[in-house]
Amino acid sequence: MYFRELIRYIHLNPLRAKIVSDIKELNKYPYSGHSALMGRKKHEWHDTEYVLSYFGKKV
């Protein structure tokens, strides 16, 4: 599904583009929502449940 690929691109692009060197840095990077999707930060405007619903259930 295109939407899932778009989400991956948006949230992982700083890592893939080598703007940050690893996941730890990505979680601190202010222009990526990766940390919110992983439950490390909370933004009231970021609907993580909706976004994550496209990736299946948590096990």
C-alpha positions in Angstrom: 0.0 0.0 0.0 1.4 3.4 -1.0 0.4 5.1 2.3 2.6 2.7 4.3 5.6 3.4 2.0 5.0 7.1 2.4 5.0 6.8 6.2 8.2 4.8 6.1 9.8 7.4 3.7 8.8 10.4 5.8 9.9 8.9 9.2 13.0 7.1 8.1 14.4 9.5 5.5 16.8 11.4 7.8 18.5 8.0 8.6 18.5 6.9 5.0 19.8 10.2 3.8 22.5 10.1 6.5 21.3 13.3 8.1 21.4 11.2 11.4 23.8 8.3 11.9 21.6 5.8 13.8 18.1 5.2 15.3 19.1 6.8 18.6 19.8 10.1 16.7 16.7 9.7 14.6 14.6 9.6 17.8 16.1 13.0 18.8 15.7 14.5 15.3 13.0 17.2 15.5 11.8 16.9 11.9 10.9 13.2 12.1 7.9 11.6 13.8 9.8 8.4 14.3 10.1 8.8 18.1 6.3 9.5 18.4 5.5 6.4 16.4 7.7 4.3 18.6 6.1 5.7 21.7 9.1 7.7 22.9 7.6 11.2 22.5 4.0 12.4 22.6 2.7 15.2 20.3 -1.0 16.0 20.6 -1.2 16.8 16.9 0.4 13.4 15.9 -2.3 10.7 15.5 0.0 7.7 16.0 -2.8 5.2 16.5 -4.2 6.1 13.0 -0.8 5.8 11.4 0.2 2.6 13.1 -3.2 1.0 12.3 -1.8 0.6 8.7 1.0 -1.7 9.9 -1.1 -4.3 11.7 -1.6 -5.3 15.3 1.0 -5.1 18.1 2.3 -8.5 19.3 
